[in-house]
Amino acid sequence: MKTRDEAVSSPDELLILVDPSDNEVGFLSKAECHTGDGQLHRAFSVFIFNSSGQVLLQKRSHQKKLWGLHWSNSCCSHPRKGEELNQAAKRRISEELSIDCDLHFIYKFSYQESFEEKGSEHELCSVLVGLYDGDLSVNKTEIADWQYIDGKELSTAIEEHPEQYTPWLKMEWAEMRKNYVNLINDLLDLSLRLEF
């Protein structure tokens, strides 16, 4: 596996503020969106699976202001001003992991979580899945570590050590297990059916 170091985001980049129905209501810097209790903004979470039915996790870099060195889903970020969600998600999996694959929308939800006294996530987040079996080139400015893990193993690990995982991963994984396993299997067209 290759690694690289390149900055791919900035506290000054403009994110998309939304109302609870996902209508755009303005723009605000990434730093301001995550200050205090946070401002509701558009975001996405990507889960990359391989043909063996494993999901790719990343451990967030220690440089991250919120939930540094916590395990999270394959990739998560935000569309920037003027950027479509799927376009942003494909950009980000390339920037962080050198992955290029089709992404499929699963569902969307909103949440607000504060991290110590450093700030908050307050996001209307779209959850996407993709299938990828190629090599990775991990961006070390974003990612401290990574692993592929079986779905059942991840479910057990979250139950046993919830403090090691980001809050959005825990919420998304629980929802996907409960309501979306069949849809994900159908979208990814896996001969080996996923088990969570």
N, C-alpha and C positions, 0 to 999 in steps of 0.2 A: 504494500500500500504506500502510495506517495503522500507527502504532506506539503503544504505551502503556507506562507504567511502573507496575507494581503488584507488590507482594510476594505470591507465591503459595505459598511454602514457608518452613519454619522449622527451624533445627537441633534444636529441641525436639520436633517432631512425632514421634509414636510409629510406628515401622515394625514389620513383622511378621517375626519371626525364624522360620526354618523349618529342618527337617532336610533331608538330601539328597533325600528323597522328597516334599518340598513339604508336609509336615505342619507345622502351626503349633506352635511350642514356646515362644512368649513374645513379648514386645514390648520394644523398646529405642529410644531416641531416634535420630534421623537422624545426629546428630553422633557418637554412640557406635558406631553401626553402621559408620561409615567411618573410625574411629580405628585406628591400627596396621595390622594385617593384615586388619582388618574382621571383622564378624560376618555369617554367612550370613543373608540376608534376601530377601524376595520383591520382585521388580522386574519391569518391563516395558519393551520397546523397540517403538516404533511406526514403521512405514514408510508414509508417505503417497505414493501415486502419483497422477498425473493421467491424463486420457484419452489424452494423447500418449505415455504410457509412461515419463514421467520420474519420478524420485523426488525428494522434497523433503528437502534437508539443512539443518541449522542449525549455525552456529558458536556454540559455547557462550560465554556471557558471561564477561568477564574476572573477574567477581565469583565465579565458581565456584571452590571450593576444589580440586577435582580436574578436571584436563584443561580448564581455562579456555582459551578461544580455539582449541580444537581443533574440527574439523568432526566432526559426528556425525549420526545418523539424525534423522528428523523430530521425534521426541519420545521422551524416556526418563525414567522416574521410578519411584515406588514406591506401591503401595497403602498407605494408612494403617490403623491399628488399626480393625477393624470394617468395612473397605471391601472390596468385591469387586474382583477384578482388572480386569474389563472396565469397571466403573463408574469406577475410578480412571483408567484410560487415557483414557476419554472426557472425564473432568473435566480431565485434564492437557492434552489437545490443544486444549480450549477455552481454558484459562487461558493457554497459551503462544502459541497461533496463531489463536484464534477459529475453530477448525474444529469442525464437527459432522458426523460421518459414521459409517457402520457400520464396525466393526472385526472382523477375522477372525483367529482364533488359527492360527499356523503350527506352532510347535514351542517347546520350552523347553529351557534348558541352564543349567549353572552354571559360573561362572568366578571367578577371583580375580586382581586386578591392582593393583599398588601404583603410586602416582604420586609420584615424587621421594621426599621424606620427609614429605609432607603427609597421607598416609592412603591408604586402599585401597577399591576396590570388591570386595565378596564377595557375589555375587548369584546367586539362582536366578531366571533371567530368562525371561519369556514374550515371544515375538516375535509381533507383530500387524501386519496390513496393512490399509490402507483406501484408498478411491478418493475424490478430492476435486478439484473444478475451480473452486471459488469463490474469493473474495477472502480475503486474510490480514490479520490485525491482530496484529502481532508484539509480544510482551512483551519490552521491552528489558532488563528486570532478569534475564531468563533467556537471551536470544538476542542475540548481537552482530551476526550477519549470517545470511543464508539464501540458498538458490538451488535451483532445479530443475535436475536434470542427468540426461542419458541414462544408462542402466545401464552400457553399455559404456564410456562416458567415466569413470564413477565407478570401474569396475574398473581402468582404466588409471591413473587418478590415484592410487588406493591403492597400486598397484604401484610407481609412480614416486616418490611422496612419502608413505610410510606414517606418518612422524612427524607429519603434519598431521591425522591422524584418530584418534578414540578407539579403544581396543583392542576394545571390544565391537562397534562398528560393523564393524571389519575381520573379526572372527570371524563375526558374523551374516551379513554380505554374502557371505562365502565359502561359508557353509553354505547360504544361500538359492540361490546360483548353482549349487551342486553338486546339491542335492536337492529344491528346492521351486519352481522356475520354473513348471512346469506347474500345480501346485496354485494358485499365486498368480494366474496367468492365469485359471484356472477360477473362483476365488473372486471376482475383481474383474470377471469377464465382459467383458474388454476385447476389442474388435474388432481393435485393434492389439496383436499379441502382444508381450509384454515380452521384451527381449533383454538379458542381463547381460554 
